[in-house]
């Protein structure tokens, strides 16, 4: 498929970053060739210049990635304003070279920039779409690695909590929504809503995760208002997907009408999945005033549902995520402590890397345990702080 090319963004005598075609597929200008004059530009315009959609996506991503890099590097405003679209185009495959643990930090940093810019973010829709596309590929191609990386990031108090929360919630939705029967368009909207649901209070969200005291009145008000503020912000930034906006606005409403901000009953499958994923990540994450709740406990709470009765979506959650998601910490029947590496065929029997031996001393090398073996079955979840070892995620993944 082709997209119209706005030739006015291409400076004279600069190599074009992509091939330029006419609507019939005839090559007008090869990648690397320049527009030599305004007369040349006018001649090209007569032929309705187009670019392949894949090239357009790669070009747009390369530009926004460079823009994000300049912002994160605290470059001067003049340097940022002077960035042109004549950037080197990297293919989408090249952008995602490397394993999940190598790519997720870049996605995390770019999304953090976007969420903290909030209403001031430029080219928001294009930037969030590029990030969502990268994140969706990671979840599709490397779900267990992605869970391991992001759950471990969730336990790291030095990392921006709100962004990790968004990426992990979106990933849980991506893993659950096909099995829940959501059509593809609804899955797409749900994933983007999860990434953006807290854009109305990103800085407050980060601050609350770091504080040990009770919320202030201002923070409580921010929490109460952020669903509506988030949806308003997204509309101003150019989001027009009605389902995406509705999900953001309703992600704290409840089936029995006890939620907020409107207190209306919300029972849709997409809304339920977003609420479950949001709540699961929030309860799993450690805070300054408390450790994270145990994954086994949180999963069982989801299974019982909001009315304290067995819930079909809660059962689906446990089936696909397990009682012990990758990245969480567990104690084995052998007395060893470890980190879950991969989900197993049964919810209670994942693959685990043992890191601490039965005598309480760190193992020289991680040992992969199949917890279907009674000698190594999981006895209990552990708070992350109970394992007094540094978890080297890249080292673990290299052994899978």
BAVEX-150731 format. One record per atom (N, C-alpha, C, O, CB): residue in one letter; x, y, z. Coordinates in steps of 0.05 Angstrom, whole numbers, plus 5000, padded with zeros to 4 digits. Glycine has a CB too. Example, Ala and Ser with C-alpha at 12.3 -4.5 7.8 and 13.67 -1.06 7.14 Angstrom:
BEGIN
a526448865156a524649105156a526449345156a528549345169a522649115181s525749555142s527349795143s525850015157s526850235161s528249885114
//
This chain:
BEGIN
x501749765000x500050005000x501750255000x504050255010x498150005024x500750464988x502250714986x500850945002x498450935007x502550794956x502451135009x501451385022x502551625007x504751614997x502351395052x500851835005x501852084991x504252195006x504452185031x499652294990x506152294991x508652405003x508452715002x508352824980x511152304987x508552845025x508753145025x511553235018x513253245035x507853255053x511953304993x514653374983x515753624996x518153674995x514553404954x513953795008x514954045020x516753995044x518154175053x512654215028x516753755055x518453695079x521253615070x523053595087x517253475096x521653585044x524253495034x525853735024x524953865005x523953275013x528053795035x529754025027x531053965000x531553734993x531854095049x531654184986x533154154961x535954044966x537254104986x533254424946x536853894946x539653794946x540353624970x542653594978x541554024944x538253504983x538653315004x537753034995x535653014982x537253405030x539152825002x538352564993x535652485006x535352495030x540452344999x533752394989x531152315000x531652045016x533151875007x529052274978x530252015039x530851785056x529351535047x529951315058x530051845084x527551555028x525951315019x525551334989x525851544977x523251295034x524851114977x524151114948x521451264944x519651234961x523850824937x521251414923x518851564916x517551444891x518951404871x519451864912x514951384892x513551254870x511251414860x510251594874x512650974879x510151344836x507651454829x505451254836x506151034844x507451524798x502851324834x500751144844x500750874829x499550684839x498051274841x501950854805x501950604790x504450434797x504750214786x501950664760x506150534815x508450374823x510950424806x512850274807x507850094821x510950644791x513250724775x515150894793x514251084806x512450884750x517650814794x519650954811x520251234800x521051264778x522250784814x519751434817x520251714809x522951804819x524351954805x518051894819x523751724843x526151824855x527251604873x525851514891x525752094871x529651524868x530851304884x531851414911x532851634913x533051174868x531651244931x532751314958x535651404955x537251264942x532551074977x536251634967x539051744965x539351954944x541352104945x540951524960x537551974925x537652174904x536452434915x534652424932x536252084878x537352674905x536252924915x534053044896x533952974873x538453124918x532453224908x530853404891x532653644885x533453794903x528153494906x533253684859x535353864852x534454154849x536154334850x536653784826x531854204845x530854474841x527854484847x526554274849x531454584812x526754724849x523954754852x522454654827x520154554829x523155044859x523654694804x522454584779x522354284781x520254164773x524154674755x524454154791x524453864794x522253784814x520853584809x527253774804x521953934836x519853874855x517053894842x515353714846x520054074880x516654104827x514154134813x513453914794x511253824792x514054404798x515553814780x515153594761x514353344776x512553204768x517753544745x515653294799x514853064815x512053084825x510552884826x516753034839x511253324833x508553364843x506353304823x504253214830x508153654853x507053344797x505053284776x504452984775x502352904765x506253374749x506252814785x505852524784x504752414810x504852164814x508552394778x503752584828x502552494853x504452314869x503852074871x499852344848x506752414878x508752244891x507652094915x506152204931x511152414899x508551844918x507651664939x510051524952x512151514939x505551464929x509651424976x511651244988x510150994998x507851005004x513251385012x511650774999x510450525010x509850575039x511350705053x512350285006x507650455048x506750495076x508850405096x509350535116x504150355081x510250185090x512350085108x514650285110x515750325131x513349815099x515350405087x517450615087x516650855103x518150975117x518250685058x514050935099x512951165114x513051115144x513851295159x510151225105x512350875152x512350815181x515250825192x515750935213x511150535186x517050705177x519850705186x520950995186x522451065205x521550535167x520351155167x521251435166x520051585189x521551735203x520351565139x517451565194x516151705216x517351625243x517851785260x513151655216x517751355246x518951265271x521751375275x522451455297x518950955272x523351375254x526151465256x526151765264x527851845280x527651435230x524251915254x524152205261x523352235290x524652385305x522152355243x521152095299x520252135326x522252015346x522452115368x517552005330x523651805338x525651685356x527951885361x528951905383x526751425345x528752025339x530852225342x529852455359x531352565375x531852315314x527352535355x526152745371x526152675401x526952835418x523352815361x525352425407x525252335434x528152325446x528552395469x524052055436x530052245430x532852235439x533852515447x535152545467x534652115418x533152715430x534052985436x532753095462x534053225478x533353175413x530153025465x528753125489x529952995514x530453125534x525753065488x530352725513x531452575536x534352665543x535152645565x531352275531x535752765522x538552855526x538753145535x540953245537x540152805501x536453275539x536353555548x537853735528x539253925536x537553575576x537453685502x538653855482x537154125483x534954145493x538453725454x538454325472x537354595472x534754605455x534454445437x539354805462x533054795461x530554825446x531154885416x529654785399x528755045457x533255035411x533955095384x534754845369x534154815345x536155315383x536254675382x537154425370x534654245364x534554115343x539154275388x532854235383x530454075378x528754185356x527754045339x528754045404x528354455357x526754585336x527954555309x526554555288x526354875343x530654535308x531954515282x532054235270x533054205248x534754605285x530954035284x530853765273x529053765249x526753845250x529953565294x530053665226x528353635202x527653345198x528553165212x529853745178x525853305178x525053025172x527252885156x526852645149x522553035156x529453015150x531552875134x533352715153x535652775155x533153085118x532152515166x533652345184x534152085170x532852005151x532152305210x536251945180x536751675169x534551485177x533751465200x539551575180x533551345157x531251165162x532350885168x533750775152x529351155138x531550785191x532250515198x529750345194x527550435201x533250485228x530050105184x527749925180x526649845207x528049845227x528449675164x524149775208x522949685233x524349435244x524649405268x519949625229x525249265226x526749025235x529349105249x530048995269x527348835212x530649305237x533149395249x532749535276x534349505294x534649595231x530449675279x529849805304x529549605327x530349655350x527349975302x528549375320x527949175341x529948945342x529348735352x525149065337x532348995331x534448795333x535148745362x535148935378x536948875317x535648495369x536348435397x533948315411x531748315401x537148685411x534548195434x532448065449x530848275465x531648505467x533647855468x528648175477x526748355490x528148525511x527448765513x524548195502x530048405527x531248565548x532948795537x533648975552x532848385566x533748775511x535348985499x533549205487x534349435485x537148875478x531049135480x529249325467x527449465486x526849705483x527649175446x526549325507x524549445525x525549705538x523949895541x523849245547x528049725547x528949985559x528650225541x527950445550x531849965568x529050185514x528650405495x525750475493x525050705492x529850325468x524050265491x521150315490x520150455515x518550645514x519550055485x521150365538x520450485564x521250775565x519650945573x521750335587x523650845556x524551125557x522951305539x522251525546x527551135550x522351205515x520751365496x517951405506x516851625503x520751225468x516651205517x513951235528x513951425552x512151585555x512750965535x515951395569x516151575593x516251865583x514952045595x518651505610x517851925563x517952195552x515252295543x514452515550x519952205529x513852125529x511252195518x509152245539x507652435538x510351975498x509052065559x507052085581x507652335598x505852465607x507051835598x510252385603x510852625620x510452885605x509853085617x513752605629x510752875579x510053125563x507053175564x506253405563x511053095534x505552965564x502652985567x501453165545x501853115521x501853095593x499953365554x498553545535x500453705517x499553805497x496753735550x502953715525x504953865509x506353695489x508153795475x506953995528x505753445487x507153265469x506553335440x504153365432x506352965474x508553355424x508253405395x507953145380x509152945388x510553575384x506353155358x505952925341x505252675357x506252455352x508452865325x503452705377x502952495396x501952245382x502952025388x500852595416x499952265365x498652025354x500751855339x500851615342x496352105335x502351985322x504451835308x506351705326x507151475321x505852015289x507251845347x509251735365x508051505381x509451295385x510151955384x505651535391x504551315407x503951075390x504150845399x501951405422x503151115365x502650895347x505250735341x505250495341x501450985320x507450885337x509950745332x510850585357x511750355354x512150945325x510550695380x511250555405x509450315409x510350105417x511150745429x506850355405x504950135408x505649905389x505449665397x502050225404x506449965364x507049755345x509549605354x509549355352x507649885317x511549745365x513949605375x513249425399x514049195401x516149805383x511649545417x510949395441x509249145435x509648935446x509449575461x507449175416x505748945408x507448725396x506948495401x503649035388x509448795380x511148595368x512748445390x513048195389x513148715348x513648595410x515148465432x513348275447x514148045453x516248675451x510948355453x509048185468x508347935451x508047715462x506548335476x507947975425x507247755407x509547555404x509147315405x506347855380x511947655400x514247485394x515647375419x516847165418x516147635377x515647525441x517147455465x515547505490x516347665507x519847605466x513247375494x511547435517x512847375544x512647535562x508947285515x514147145546x515347075572x517747255579x518147345601x516146785573x519447305559x521647485563x520647765571x521747895589x523447505537x518547855557x517448125563x516348135592x516748335606x515248195543x514947925600x513947925628x516347925647x516248075667x512247675633x518347765642x520647755660x521948035662x522548125684x522647555650x522448165640x523748425639x522048635654x523048775671x524248515611x519448645648x517848865659x517048815688x516749005703x515348895642x516548565696x516048515724x518448585741x518148695763x515248215729x520848525731x523248595745x523548905746x524449015766x525748475733x522849045724x522949335725x520949445745x521449645758x522349445697x518649305748x516649395767x517749395795x516949555812x514149215765x519549205801x520749185827x523049375832x524049395854x521648895832x523849525811x526149705813x525149985819x523950115801x527849695787x525550085844x524450345852x525750575838x524850805839x524650375882x528050525824x529450745810x528150805784x528651015772x532350665806x526450625774x525250655747x522550785749x521050725768x525050385732x521750955730x519251085731x516850885732x516450735713x518951275707x515450895754x513350685759x511150705739x510250505728x512250715787x510150955733x507750985716x508150865688x506350745677x507051275714x510550895677x511050785651x511250485651x510150355634x513650895640x512550365671x512650075674x509849965677x509149765665x514449995697x508250095694x505550015698x503950005672x502449825667x504150205718x504350215655x502950235630x503650005611x501949875599x503450505617x506249955608x507249755590x506449475599x505649305582x510249765587x506549425625x505849155635x502849115633x501948895626x506849125664x501249315639x498349295637x497549245608x495849075602x496949545648x498749385590x498149345561x498849065552x497448945537x499649555544x501148965562x501948695555x500048485565x499448295551x504748635566x499048515590x497148325600x494648325584x493448115578x496448385630x493748565575x491448585558x491948445531x490148315521x490648885553x494348475520x495048355495x494948045497x494147915478x497748445485x495847935520x495847655524x493047535529x492547305522x497747585547x491347695540x488647595548x486447645527x484647485524x487847715574x486647875513x484347965496x483647775474x481247745468x484948235485x485547635460x484647455439x483047215451x481047135440x487147345424x484047115473x482646885486x479846965497x478046805500x484346765508x479647225504x477047325514x475047385492x472747455497x477547575530x475947355467x474047385444x473847665434x471947715418x471447285452x475547845441x475448115431x476248115401x478147995394x477148315447x474748265384x475548285356x478148445354x478848595372x473348415339x479548415332x482248555329x482148855333x483948965346x483248505301x480148995323x480049285327x479749355357x481049545366x477649405312x478149205372x477849255400x480449185415x481149325434x475549085412x481948985406x484548915418x486449155415x487949225433x485648665406x486449265391x488249495385x487549725403x489349855415x488049575356x485049795405x484150025422x484849975452x485750155466x481150075419x484449725461x485049655489x487949685495x488649785516x484049365495x489649595477x492549605482x493449895485x494949965503x494049475459x492450075467x493250355469x492050495493x493250675504x492350495443x489650415500x488450535524x490050465549x490450635566x485550435528x491050215550x492650135573x495250295574x496150365596x493249835572x496450345551x498950505551x498450795560x500350915570x500050505523x496050895556x495551185561x493651245584x493051475589x494451305536x492651035598x490451085617x491151275639x489351405650x489650825628x493751305646x494451475668x495951735659x497351855675x496251325688x495551805633x496852045623x495852295638x497252505638x496452075593x493552275650x492452505665x493752545692x493152745706x489552475669x495552365701x496852395727x499552255728x500252145749x495052295749x501052255706x503552105705x505452185727x506552015741x504852135678x505952445730x507852535751x506852465779x508452375796x508452835748x504252505783x503152435809x503352135814x503852055837x500252525811x502851975794x503051685795x505851605804x506151435822x502351555768x507851715792x510651655799x511151735828x512451585843x512651795781x510251975836x510752075863x509451895884x510551835905x509752355866x506951805879x505551645898x506951375903x506951265925x502751595889x508151265882x509651015884x512051035902x512950835914x510450905857x513151285904x515651325920x515151415948x516951405965x517351525906x512751495955x512251605982x511151396001x509651215993x510351845980x511951426026x510951236046x508651346062x507351196077x513151166065x507951606059x505851726074x503151706059x503051626036x506452016080x501051776073x498351776061x498251986039x499752176039x496251826082x496351946020x496052135999x495052396010x493452416028x494052025978x496052615998x495052886004x492352925991x491452775974x497053105996x490953136000x488353205987x488653255958x486953175942x487053446001x490853385950x491353445922x491753185906x490853165884x493753635919x493152995918x493652745904x491052585902x490552465881x495752585919x489452585923x486852445921x485152565899x483752415884x485452455948x485152825896x483552955875x484652885848x483152835829x483653265879x487352875845x488552795820x487752515812x487152455789x491652825821x487752335832x486952055826x484052045817x483451905798x487351875852x482352195831x479552195825x478952295797x477152195783x478052355845x480452505789x479852635763x481452535739x480852605717x480452925766x483552365744x485252295722x484052145699x484952175676x487552145732x481951975703x480751845679x479552045660x479952025636x478651655688x478052245670x476852445653x478952625641x478852695617x474652605668x480852715658x482952885648x484652745627x485452875607x484752975672x485152485631x486652335611x485252325584x486552375564x487152055621x482652265585x481152255560x481052535546x481352555522x478252155565x480752745562x480753015550x483453075538x483653195516x480153225572x485653005551x488353055541x488752905515x489853015496x490452965561x487852655514x488252495489x486652615466x487552615443x487352205494x484252715472x482652845450x484153085440x484353125415x479852925460x485253255458x486653495449x489153415433x490053565415x487453665473x490353185439x492753105425x492152965398x493952895384x494352915442x489552935392x488852835366x487752545365x487252445343x491152855348x487452425388x486352155388x483352165382x481952305395x486852015416x482452015362x479652015354x478251745357x475851725352x479452115325x479751545365x478651275369x476751285394x477651315416x480951065373x474151255388x472151285410x472451065431x472051115455x469351275398x473150825423x473450605442x475850655460x475750615484x473750335427x478150735449x480550805464x479851015485x480550985508x482750905445x478551225476x477851445495x475951355517x476251425540x476651685479x473951195509x472051095529x473450925550x472850945574x469750945515x475250745541x476650575559x478250735579x478350665603x478350375544x479650935570x481151105588x479351245609x479951245632x482851315573x477151345599x475251495617x473951305637x473151395658x473151635600x473651055630x472150865648x473850665662x472750475673x470050725632x476450695661x478150465671x478050435701x479150245712x480950505662x476750625716x476350585745x473450555752x472750555776x477650815760x471650535732x468850465738x468750165744x470550015737x467050545714x466550075757x466349795765x463649685757x461749835752x466649775796x463449415755x460949295746x458549365764x456249375755x461248995745x459149405790x456949465809x456449755813x454749835829x457449335836x457849925797x457350215799x458750355822x458250585827x454450265801x460650215836x461950335859x464650475851x466050575868x462550125880x465250485825x467750605816x467650905814x465751025825x468650485790x469551015801x469651305797x470751365769x471951185757x471351445818x470351605758x469251845771x466251865770x465052015785x470452085758x464851715751x461951755748x460351565765x457951615770x461251725719x461551345775x460051155790x457951005775x455750945785x458751285814x458550945749x456550805732x457450515728x459850455727x456250945705x455550335726x456250045721x457550015694x456550115674x453749865724x459849875693x461249825668x461849525668x463249425685x463849995666x460849385648x461049095647x462348985621x462448745618x458348965651x463149155603x464349065578x466848895582x468248945602x464949295560x467348705564x469748535567x472248695566x474048655582x469748325545x472448885547x474949045546x475349205571x477649225581x474749235521x473249325582x473449475607x474349295629x476149375645x470849615614x473249065631x473948875652x476948795650x478348785670x472148625651x477848735626x480648655622x482548875630x484548825642x481148575593x481849125623x483549345630x483549385661x485649435672x482549605617x481249365673x481149395702x482749175716x484249235735x478249385712x482448935707x483948705719x486948745716x488448705735x483048445706x487848815692x490748855687x491849085703x493949065715x491248895657x490349305704x491149535719x491449465749x493449525762x489049765716x489349335760x489449265788x491549055795x492849075816x486749155796x491948865777x493948655781x496748785784x498248725802x493948455758x497448955765x500049085765x500349265790x502449265803x500549255740x498249415797x498449585820x498949435846x500449515863x495849755823x497549205849x497849045873x500448895874x501548845896x495548855876x501548825851x504048675850x506448855856x508448755865x504348545822x506149115850x508449295852x509049375881x507249435896x508049545835x511549375889x512249475916x512049775917x512549915897x515149385924x511349875940x511250165944x513050235967x513950065982x508250265950x513550495971x515250575993x514250496020x515750426038x515650885992x511550496022x510350426048x509650136052x508950056074x507950586052x509949976030x509349686033x510749536010x511449655990x506249636032x511149286014x512049115992x509749045974x507449085981x513448866003x510448945950x508348855932x506848615944x508048465959x509448795905x504348585937x502948345945x503948105930x505048135908x499848375941x503647865941x504647625928x502947565904x500547585904x504647395948x504347475882x502947425857x500747215860x498647235848x504947345835x501347015876x499346795880x496846915893x494646835886x500546575897x497247085913x494947215926x493347385907x490847375907x495947375950x494647545891x493347725873x491747575852x489447645845x495347915859x492947355841x491547195821x489047065833x486947055819x493446975811x489146975857x486846855870x484647055875x482246995873x487546715896x485447305881x483447515885x481947565858x479547615858x484747775895x483447565836x482247605810x480347375804x478247425792x484447635789x481047135811x479446905804x476746925818x474746835807x480846645813x476647035842x474047055856x472247275845x469847265850x474647105885x473347465830x471747675818x470647875837x470947855861x469447545804x469448095826x468548315843x466248245862x465948375883x467648535826x464748035857x462547955874x463347725892x461547595905x460047885858x465947665894x467047445910x466047175902x466046985918x466247495939x465247145876x464546895865x466546825842x467647005830x461546895854x466946565836x468746505814x468046655788x465746665780x468646195809x470046765776x469646945753x471046825729x473346745730x470847225760x469546825706x470646695682x473046845671x474946725661x468446685661x473047115672x475347265663x477747235682x480047225673x474647565660x477147205708x479247155727x480546885722x483046855724x478147175755x478946685716x479946425709x481646435684x483746295682x477646215706x480746595664x482246625640x484946755645x487046685634x480746795619x484946945663x487447085671x489446885683x491746885675x486847305692x488546725701x490346525714x491346325693x493646245694x488946385737x489546245675x490346045655x492646155638x494546005631x487945965638x492446405630x494446515611x496846645624x498946665612x493046725593x496546745648x498746885662x500046705683x502446715688x497847145675x498446535695x499446355715x499246475743x498746715746x502246275710x499746305763x499746405791x502446555796x502546725814x499446175811x504446485781x507146605786x508246705759x509446555744x509046395799x507746955752x508647055726x511647075724x512947105744x507347325720x512747045700x515647095696x516447365709x515147565706x516447085667x518747355723x519747585736x519147595766x520447725781x518647835724x517147435774x516447435803x518247235818x519647075806x513447345807x518347265844x520147105861x518646885876x516346925885x521647295881x519946655879x518546425891x520546265909x522946285906x517346245870x519346115927x520845915942x520145635933x517745575929x520345945973x522045465928x521545195918x521544985941x522545045963x523645125897x520444755935x520444535954x523244455963x523544365985x518944295943x525144495946x527944435952x529144625973x531344575983x529644435927x527744845978x528845045996x530245275981x531045475993x530744926015x530545245954x531845445938x529945675933x527445645934x532745325911x531045915929x529546155921x530246215893x532546185884x530146395941x528246315878x528846375850x526946575837x525146675850x528846125834x527446625811x525746805795x524446635773x525746475760x527447035783x521846675770x520446535749x521446625722x521646855716x517346585751x522046425705x523246485678x521146465656x521146635638x525546295672x519446265657x517446225636x514946095648x515045955668x518546035614x512646165636x510246035645x510245745636x511545675616x507746185632x509045575652x508945295646x506245205634x504545375629x509445125671x505944955628x503444855617x501244855638x498844845631x503844575606x501944875663x500044905685x500545165700x502845255702x500244665704x498345285709x498545545722x500445555746x501645755752x495845645730x500645325760x502145315785x504945205781x506445165800x500745155805x505745145755x508245005751x509945135729x510245025707x507744715743x511145375735x512845505715x515645395715x516345235732x512845805720x517245485696x520145445698x521345665715x520645895712x521445435669x523245585732x524345775751x527445765750x528545545749x523345715780x528745995751x531646005755x532146015786x531546215798x532846245740x533345805797x534145815825x536645985827x538545945812x534745525836x536546185845x538846365849x540146345877x542446415880x537946655844x538546255896x539546225924x539145935932x536945825929x538046415943x541245805942x541145525950x539645475976x538845675990x543845415953x539245235983x537645156007x539045246033x537645276053x537144856008x541645306032x543045406055x542945706057x544045816076x545845306055x541545836038x541346126039x543646276026x543746516028x541146216067x545346136012x547646265998x547046275968x545846095957x550246106004x547946495955x547546515926x548846285911x551146205918x548546785916x547546185891x548745985874x550746115855x550446345847x546545835858x552845965848x554846075830x553646145803x554346345791x557145875827x551845975793x550546015767x547545955771x546845775786x551845825745x545846095757x542946035758x542445755749x543645655730x541346235741x540645615763x539945335756x536945335748x535245405764x540545145780x536445245724x533645235714x532144995725x533044765722x533645235683x529945045738x528344835751x525544805738x524245005734x528044885782x524744565732x522044515723x520344445747x520744245760x522044275702x518544625754x517044595779x514844395777x513244355796x515944865788x514544255754x512744025753x514043785768x512643605776x512143945724x516643795772x518043595788x517443645817x517943865827x521143605782x516343455832x515643495860x517943595877x517543725897x514543235872x520443525869x522743615884x523143915882x524444035899x525243465875x522044035861x522544315856x519844475853x519844695843x524144355831x517644365863x515144505859x515144765875x516544795895x512844325868x513544955866x513345215880x511845185905x509545085905x512145425861x512945275927x511645265953x510145525959x508045525970x513645205975x511345755951x510146005957x511346235940x513646215931x510246075986x509846445936x510946695925x512546835946x512146795970x508646875915x514446995937x516047155955x515947455947x515847515924x518947055955x516047635967x516547915960x519347945948x521147805957x516148105985x519748125928x522348135915x524648195934x526948115928x522248345894x524148335955x526348405974x527348185990x529348206004x525448625991x525947945990x526847726006x529247575995x530647446009x524547536010x529647605969x531947475957x534247685957x534147885943x531347385927x536247635973x538447825976x540647795955x543047785961x539747796004x539747785930x541547765907x540647955886x538348015884x541747465897x542548045870x541948205846x541148025824x542547835817x544348385838x538748085812x537747925790x538848045764x538048265757x534647915790x540447895750x541547985724x539847865702x540147635694x544547885721x537948025693x535947935674x537247835648x536447625638x533948145668x539147985637x540347905612x541847635615x541847475597x542348125602x543047595638x544447335643x542447105644x543046895634x546047355669x540147155657x538146945658x537146875630x536946645623x535847025676x536547075615x535347035589x537346895570x536546745552x534447295576x539946945574x541946815557x542046515562x543146365545x544646935562x540846425584x540846135590x538245995583x538045755588x541446105620x536446145572x533846015563x534145905535x532245795524x531546215565
//
